[in-house]
Each structure stands twice: as structure tokens, then as C-alpha cells.
């Protein structure tokens, strides 16, 4: 059986602040919170844990405290997509209002995605709207 994608770990100097930002951005919930580590899960994940087989449970996000600041471009990033019934530009505006920054990492001017960075500088993309 293949491995289950269990979580994505993000290093930060302030676990509660960055995890709180992502909880607001994604509408996810804290499963654990301390100064050393915070864990976020989708709000429906707890229901699925009891109903789904281990390999079907969705991954979470874990924020762990480190002493150093982020210093270079991510080698790995998240892609998020709004549904076609959602207003993509309004979602980008919402993320910017929460503290994200629109960044240029060398993407083409006519890219169908927008690159943003969270308050710690971690890059992520908002893709064009999707049906699924």
C-alpha cells in the first residue's frame, strides 16, 4: 500500500501567528496549538477519520517553531484553486487583506495563476477557477 500524505510541515518563528493566518485563509481548524507546534486540519477531516480508511484521510498542515527567518524562495509550494462559482479576484483580495503579498517569482505576465506569499514569505499560488 502506498504512503498516506499525512501533513505538510512549515517552519516559522511564530507558530500560533502563522497557523492562525492559514486557518483564516483556508477555513481550517486547529487540532493542536502550542508555541512549538500548531496543527491545522480541514473542518470536515475529523468526521472522515472515523468513516474513511487510513489512506483516504486528508492531510493536515503542521507549523513548527524554528529560530531562523525564511531567507530564500521555496523549493516546494502549494497551489490553491477557487471553484468556478467563486470570484477568484475577490479571493486574492481577501488573502491580501489578511496579510498575503502578491510576489513575482519570474512567472510570465500572462500566467493563469497569481503567486502570493504568506506573512512569513512562503510562496503559494492561486490558480484559475476549476470545476473539480
Secondary structure, 3 states (H helix, E strand, C coil): CCCCCCEEEEEECCHHHHHHHHHHHHCCEEEEECCCEEEEECCCHHHHHHHCCHHHCCCEEEEEECCCCCCCCCCCCEEEEEECCCCHHHHHHHHHHHCCEECCCCCCCCCCCEEEECCCCCEEEEEEEECC
